[in-house]
Amino acid sequence: QVQLVESGGGLVEAGGSLRLSCAASGSIVRINAMGWYRQAPGKQRELVAAITGGGSANYVDSVKGRFTISRDNAKNTVDLQMDKLKPEDTAVYYCNADILTIFMKSSNYWGQGTQVTVSS
């Protein structure tokens, strides 16, 4: 079994910062791509940022220059540093990872989600 546990959401004023963290645990052999998605009320879930095992990152245009994704392969964690937050960043943020388990099967896993609310 594999679990992704997120932390770090909350309420912040526009222009402020938050840092989200996600830790993967369980029968893990290797974690390939990791990422953060978000879903605002009435909208589809969208990819915010992703990072490969080698550290290459990509971002949705709306967060470029404001958000930074990073990972620690030794700790099986991925973080999302969010700066200059805007009200339109308000959403539930989900951690996602492509993980190879000890059963030699790769599957996609999701965290439970953490709420980020940015007040204007």
N, C-alpha and C positions, 0 to 999 in steps of 0.2 A: 504494500500500500504506500501511496505517496500523498503527502499533504502540503498545501501551500497556505501559509498563514501570513496575513497582511496586518500592518499596523501603521499608525501615523496620520490617519485622516482627522478631520475636525472642521471647525469654523474659523475662518480668517477674513479679515477685511481686504478689500481690493488693494492690490499693490504689495500684499504680504507674501509670506513664504510658508510652505509646508514640505515635509519630507516623508515620503511613503517608503515603507520597507516590506519586503516579502522574503520569508524563509521557507525553503523546501526541505522536507524531511521524509525519511522512509527508505525504501529499498532502491536506492539510487545508484546507478553505475556512472551515468554521465548526464549532464544537463546541456542540451543544445541551445536553441534560441530561448530567450526569456523576454517578456514584454509586459507592458501595462496597457490596458484597455479602459475605456470609460463609457458609461451609459447615463445620459441625462433623461429625465422624465419625458416620455413621448418620442424619444429618439432611438435610433439604432445604436448598438454598441460599436464603438470605433477604436481602432488602434491608435494609441497616443505615442508610444515609443517602443522600440524593440532593440535588443542587443544580442549579437551572436556570441558564441563561446569564445571567440577570439577578441571580442571587445568592439566590434564594429556596430555603430548605433545609427538608427534612423528615426525620424520624428515626423509626425503629421505637421503640415505647414503652420497650423494655428498655434503651435507651441514652440516652434523653432526659436532659439535665442532666449527662451524663458525656462524651459525644462531641461534637465540633464538626467539621463539614465546611466546607471553604473551597476556593476556586479562584482561579487567576490566569489570566485569559483571554489575556493577552499572552504568557504562557509555555506555555499549553495544559497546565496542571497542576491537579491536584486533590489536596488533602491531607485526612487524617482524624486529628484530634487526639483521642486516647483517654486519658481520665483516670479515676481511681478504678476501674481494671480489676478484673474479677471472674473467677474460674475459668470461669464459664459463657460468658465472652467468647472462650474458646479456640476457634480455628477457622482455616481458611484464608480469607484476605480477598482479594477480587477487585475490581479497578477495572473500571468499566464506563462507556462513553461512547457517545452517539449523535452520529455525525460525518457531516457533509456533505463529500465529497471533491471534488477538482478535476474529477472525472468527473460531477459534479452528481448524485450518488447518495448518499442517506442510509442508513447502515447502523449496526448496533450492534456494538461491539467490546468485547473482554474482555482484561484483562491475564492474566499467567500465574499469578497468585496468590502470596501471601506468608503464611507461617505466623506466627500469633500464639499464644503459649502463656502462660497466666497460672497460676502456681503458687499453691497455697493455703498 
